Amino acid sequence: MSNNIVELIMRSQRGEVDSFGSLVNIYQSKVLGLCLKLTGNRSDAEDLAQEVFLKSFRSLKGFRLEADFGTWLHRITVNMYLNYKKKNSKVTIFYIDDPVKTDTGEINREILDESADPSQEIEEKEDRNVIKQALDSLSPEHKAVLVLREIEGYSYEEIAQITQSSLGTVKSRMNRARQALKEKILQTGMTKAGKGGEI
């Protein structure tokens, strides 16, 4: 961590709200990005990010300066996401691009780029939907590990620290998550499954 970050943390630990506001400005995009990948929609991601920063401010006195502040924030993010999913496991979430159900069927809401190849764009959108549905079908613990490793680029050791799990547990969850994701994608017959490397 840079000396500037350490100084802001120390001031925030003394209760200086402006210093904590500076920390929020520095880390907001990373935390929001992770929240978006975990929740799958902007509204829930923004709510989760706000809760993460509130929790981190309340817990800041216990933060050890030898730790990495970004990793600490990601740990809070993942824990709050997992707790939220446990409490709200029966909540149905509707997305703005989900089809509208009518008496005569469904109407899709989408705007196509006129310069693009329509069939290719439709195929890519279908593939993205398959991957999103496959990710959403994973347990919150498996989804969190997969997002941290494959999207955020954390090492297994860092993920173990963030999730407060053993290295063996992280590797086991990752293997199960990859296998479940692969099976779900292959079940749907996705046209591009396997392109671009391993799932």
C-alpha beads as a LAMMPS data file, in Angstrom:
LAMMPS data file: protein, C-alpha beads

199 atoms
198 bonds

1 atom types
1 bond types

-500.0 500.0 xlo xhi
-500.0 500.0 ylo yhi
-500.0 500.0 zlo zhi

Masses

1 110.0

Atoms # bond

1 1 1 0.000 0.000 0.000
2 1 1 1.202 3.506 -0.719
3 1 1 2.041 5.914 2.088
4 1 1 -0.941 8.046 1.021
5 1 1 -3.355 5.116 1.509
6 1 1 -1.819 4.259 4.884
7 1 1 -2.172 7.891 5.991
8 1 1 -5.820 7.995 4.869
9 1 1 -6.534 4.749 6.735
10 1 1 -4.917 6.031 9.929
11 1 1 -6.896 9.273 9.740
12 1 1 -10.092 7.330 9.031
13 1 1 -9.409 5.110 12.038
14 1 1 -9.338 8.290 14.133
15 1 1 -12.822 9.124 12.821
16 1 1 -11.956 11.605 10.045
17 1 1 -14.874 11.145 7.658
18 1 1 -13.261 13.181 4.840
19 1 1 -10.271 10.827 4.830
20 1 1 -12.573 7.829 4.588
21 1 1 -14.395 9.588 1.730
22 1 1 -11.057 9.759 -0.082
23 1 1 -10.574 6.015 0.446
24 1 1 -14.057 5.393 -0.946
25 1 1 -13.189 7.456 -4.044
26 1 1 -10.010 5.424 -4.564
27 1 1 -11.598 1.967 -4.131
28 1 1 -15.182 2.579 -5.262
29 1 1 -14.816 1.344 -8.843
30 1 1 -13.101 -1.915 -7.796
31 1 1 -15.678 -2.660 -5.105
32 1 1 -18.605 -1.756 -7.375
33 1 1 -17.130 -3.879 -10.172
34 1 1 -16.916 -6.919 -7.910
35 1 1 -20.442 -6.271 -6.591
36 1 1 -21.758 -6.090 -10.153
37 1 1 -20.098 -9.380 -11.083
38 1 1 -21.499 -11.078 -7.997
39 1 1 -25.061 -9.710 -8.065
40 1 1 -25.548 -9.504 -11.822
41 1 1 -27.386 -6.177 -11.845
42 1 1 -26.528 -2.533 -11.245
43 1 1 -29.143 -1.718 -8.615
44 1 1 -28.212 -4.594 -6.292
45 1 1 -24.514 -3.940 -6.938
46 1 1 -24.827 -0.292 -5.893
47 1 1 -26.766 -1.262 -2.761
48 1 1 -24.187 -3.900 -1.861
49 1 1 -21.260 -1.522 -2.477
50 1 1 -22.849 1.083 -0.215
51 1 1 -23.314 -1.512 2.530
52 1 1 -19.694 -2.649 2.084
53 1 1 -18.356 0.864 2.653
54 1 1 -20.637 1.403 5.660
55 1 1 -19.490 -1.882 7.189
56 1 1 -15.832 -1.136 6.418
57 1 1 -16.078 2.277 8.099
58 1 1 -17.571 0.695 11.222
59 1 1 -14.913 -2.056 11.213
60 1 1 -11.943 0.144 10.312
61 1 1 -10.497 0.336 13.821
62 1 1 -9.784 -3.399 13.607
63 1 1 -7.930 -3.114 10.273
64 1 1 -4.218 -3.982 10.531
65 1 1 -1.987 -1.689 8.468
66 1 1 0.215 -4.579 7.317
67 1 1 -2.791 -6.043 5.453
68 1 1 -3.845 -4.937 1.955
69 1 1 -6.820 -2.566 2.146
70 1 1 -8.247 -3.606 -1.248
71 1 1 -8.164 -7.287 -0.298
72 1 1 -9.798 -6.444 3.030
73 1 1 -12.608 -4.596 1.194
74 1 1 -13.077 -7.545 -1.165
75 1 1 -13.351 -9.886 1.844
76 1 1 -16.111 -7.688 3.287
77 1 1 -17.808 -7.587 -0.139
78 1 1 -17.821 -11.366 -0.567
79 1 1 -18.985 -11.986 3.015
80 1 1 -21.815 -9.465 2.698
81 1 1 -22.836 -10.948 -0.669
82 1 1 -22.912 -14.476 0.800
83 1 1 -24.921 -13.289 3.821
84 1 1 -27.354 -11.437 1.547
85 1 1 -27.842 -14.526 -0.636
86 1 1 -28.508 -16.716 2.413
87 1 1 -31.132 -14.309 3.771
88 1 1 -32.802 -13.698 0.407
89 1 1 -32.499 -17.103 -1.234
90 1 1 -36.163 -17.093 -2.280
91 1 1 -36.211 -13.574 -3.733
92 1 1 -36.861 -13.378 -7.476
93 1 1 -34.897 -10.699 -9.293
94 1 1 -36.156 -9.202 -12.544
95 1 1 -33.741 -7.598 -14.975
96 1 1 -34.549 -4.742 -17.299
97 1 1 -33.659 -6.799 -20.389
98 1 1 -35.818 -9.772 -19.335
99 1 1 -38.780 -10.376 -21.642
100 1 1 -42.133 -8.826 -20.745
101 1 1 -44.816 -11.473 -20.241
102 1 1 -48.184 -10.730 -21.847
103 1 1 -51.387 -12.743 -22.343
104 1 1 -50.231 -13.687 -25.838
105 1 1 -46.630 -14.582 -25.005
106 1 1 -43.378 -12.769 -24.342
107 1 1 -41.943 -9.591 -25.845
108 1 1 -38.181 -9.118 -25.835
109 1 1 -36.809 -5.660 -25.024
110 1 1 -33.626 -5.062 -26.956
111 1 1 -31.963 -2.519 -29.198
112 1 1 -29.774 -3.922 -31.955
113 1 1 -26.748 -2.215 -33.478
114 1 1 -27.737 -1.668 -37.133
115 1 1 -24.118 -1.908 -38.345
116 1 1 -23.588 -5.370 -36.844
117 1 1 -24.434 -8.740 -38.359
118 1 1 -27.858 -9.465 -36.810
119 1 1 -27.428 -13.246 -36.709
120 1 1 -23.986 -12.974 -35.093
121 1 1 -25.255 -10.430 -32.567
122 1 1 -28.226 -12.639 -31.654
123 1 1 -25.925 -15.655 -31.279
124 1 1 -23.527 -13.694 -29.040
125 1 1 -26.420 -12.393 -26.912
126 1 1 -27.762 -15.928 -26.522
127 1 1 -24.301 -17.165 -25.496
128 1 1 -23.936 -14.346 -22.934
129 1 1 -27.363 -15.206 -21.528
130 1 1 -26.402 -18.889 -21.268
131 1 1 -23.193 -18.017 -19.398
132 1 1 -25.040 -15.577 -17.109
133 1 1 -27.742 -18.161 -16.347
134 1 1 -25.085 -20.805 -15.717
135 1 1 -23.231 -18.469 -13.332
136 1 1 -26.466 -17.535 -11.572
137 1 1 -27.282 -21.235 -11.095
138 1 1 -24.124 -21.758 -9.004
139 1 1 -24.262 -21.563 -5.233
140 1 1 -23.170 -18.146 -3.905
141 1 1 -19.952 -19.689 -2.520
142 1 1 -19.024 -21.260 -5.866
143 1 1 -19.954 -18.139 -7.819
144 1 1 -17.855 -15.935 -5.515
145 1 1 -14.761 -18.137 -5.896
146 1 1 -15.172 -18.307 -9.683
147 1 1 -15.616 -14.532 -10.026
148 1 1 -12.622 -13.797 -7.776
149 1 1 -10.365 -16.200 -9.714
150 1 1 -11.486 -15.950 -13.340
151 1 1 -12.719 -12.353 -13.535
152 1 1 -10.879 -10.495 -10.767
153 1 1 -7.644 -12.483 -11.259
154 1 1 -6.919 -13.327 -7.618
155 1 1 -4.605 -16.226 -6.752
156 1 1 -5.940 -19.193 -4.801
157 1 1 -4.053 -17.967 -1.734
158 1 1 -5.641 -14.506 -2.006
159 1 1 -9.096 -16.038 -2.445
160 1 1 -8.523 -18.156 0.666
161 1 1 -7.689 -14.964 2.554
162 1 1 -10.686 -13.045 1.164
163 1 1 -13.188 -15.837 1.831
164 1 1 -11.505 -16.872 5.086
165 1 1 -11.379 -20.471 3.851
166 1 1 -8.581 -23.005 3.639
167 1 1 -6.614 -23.303 0.397
168 1 1 -8.012 -26.821 -0.077
169 1 1 -11.580 -25.560 0.281
170 1 1 -10.970 -22.812 -2.283
171 1 1 -9.494 -25.264 -4.822
172 1 1 -12.323 -27.725 -4.230
173 1 1 -14.970 -25.011 -4.700
174 1 1 -13.213 -23.797 -7.846
175 1 1 -13.146 -27.293 -9.369
176 1 1 -16.809 -27.861 -8.518
177 1 1 -17.770 -24.416 -9.833
178 1 1 -15.947 -24.956 -13.134
179 1 1 -17.473 -28.416 -13.557
180 1 1 -20.993 -27.192 -12.750
181 1 1 -20.600 -24.215 -15.090
182 1 1 -19.307 -26.429 -17.892
183 1 1 -22.154 -28.942 -17.455
184 1 1 -24.778 -26.192 -17.417
185 1 1 -23.370 -24.602 -20.577
186 1 1 -23.113 -27.947 -22.388
187 1 1 -26.716 -28.814 -21.388
188 1 1 -27.955 -25.738 -23.212
189 1 1 -26.019 -26.613 -26.359
190 1 1 -24.317 -23.224 -26.467
191 1 1 -22.866 -22.747 -29.947
192 1 1 -19.515 -21.405 -28.775
193 1 1 -18.935 -23.482 -25.635
194 1 1 -15.292 -24.296 -25.380
195 1 1 -14.108 -21.569 -27.770
196 1 1 -11.476 -19.368 -26.219
197 1 1 -10.164 -21.958 -23.798
198 1 1 -11.263 -23.918 -20.792
199 1 1 -14.434 -23.125 -18.927

Bonds

1 1 1 2
2 1 2 3
3 1 3 4
4 1 4 5
5 1 5 6
6 1 6 7
7 1 7 8
8 1 8 9
9 1 9 10
10 1 10 11
11 1 11 12
12 1 12 13
13 1 13 14
14 1 14 15
15 1 15 16
16 1 16 17
17 1 17 18
18 1 18 19
19 1 19 20
20 1 20 21
21 1 21 22
22 1 22 23
23 1 23 24
24 1 24 25
25 1 25 26
26 1 26 27
27 1 27 28
28 1 28 29
29 1 29 30
30 1 30 31
31 1 31 32
32 1 32 33
33 1 33 34
34 1 34 35
35 1 35 36
36 1 36 37
37 1 37 38
38 1 38 39
39 1 39 40
40 1 40 41
41 1 41 42
42 1 42 43
43 1 43 44
44 1 44 45
45 1 45 46
46 1 46 47
47 1 47 48
48 1 48 49
49 1 49 50
50 1 50 51
51 1 51 52
52 1 52 53
53 1 53 54
54 1 54 55
55 1 55 56
56 1 56 57
57 1 57 58
58 1 58 59
59 1 59 60
60 1 60 61
61 1 61 62
62 1 62 63
63 1 63 64
64 1 64 65
65 1 65 66
66 1 66 67
67 1 67 68
68 1 68 69
69 1 69 70
70 1 70 71
71 1 71 72
72 1 72 73
73 1 73 74
74 1 74 75
75 1 75 76
76 1 76 77
77 1 77 78
78 1 78 79
79 1 79 80
80 1 80 81
81 1 81 82
82 1 82 83
83 1 83 84
84 1 84 85
85 1 85 86
86 1 86 87
87 1 87 88
88 1 88 89
89 1 89 90
90 1 90 91
91 1 91 92
92 1 92 93
93 1 93 94
94 1 94 95
95 1 95 96
96 1 96 97
97 1 97 98
98 1 98 99
99 1 99 100
100 1 100 101
101 1 101 102
102 1 102 103
103 1 103 104
104 1 104 105
105 1 105 106
106 1 106 107
107 1 107 108
108 1 108 109
109 1 109 110
110 1 110 111
111 1 111 112
112 1 112 113
113 1 113 114
114 1 114 115
115 1 115 116
116 1 116 117
117 1 117 118
118 1 118 119
119 1 119 120
120 1 120 121
121 1 121 122
122 1 122 123
123 1 123 124
124 1 124 125
125 1 125 126
126 1 126 127
127 1 127 128
128 1 128 129
129 1 129 130
130 1 130 131
131 1 131 132
132 1 132 133
133 1 133 134
134 1 134 135
135 1 135 136
136 1 136 137
137 1 137 138
138 1 138 139
139 1 139 140
140 1 140 141
141 1 141 142
142 1 142 143
143 1 143 144
144 1 144 145
145 1 145 146
146 1 146 147
147 1 147 148
148 1 148 149
149 1 149 150
150 1 150 151
151 1 151 152
152 1 152 153
153 1 153 154
154 1 154 155
155 1 155 156
156 1 156 157
157 1 157 158
158 1 158 159
159 1 159 160
160 1 160 161
161 1 161 162
162 1 162 163
163 1 163 164
164 1 164 165
165 1 165 166
166 1 166 167
167 1 167 168
168 1 168 169
169 1 169 170
170 1 170 171
171 1 171 172
172 1 172 173
173 1 173 174
174 1 174 175
175 1 175 176
176 1 176 177
177 1 177 178
178 1 178 179
179 1 179 180
180 1 180 181
181 1 181 182
182 1 182 183
183 1 183 184
184 1 184 185
185 1 185 186
186 1 186 187
187 1 187 188
188 1 188 189
189 1 189 190
190 1 190 191
191 1 191 192
192 1 192 193
193 1 193 194
194 1 194 195
195 1 195 196
196 1 196 197
197 1 197 198
198 1 198 199
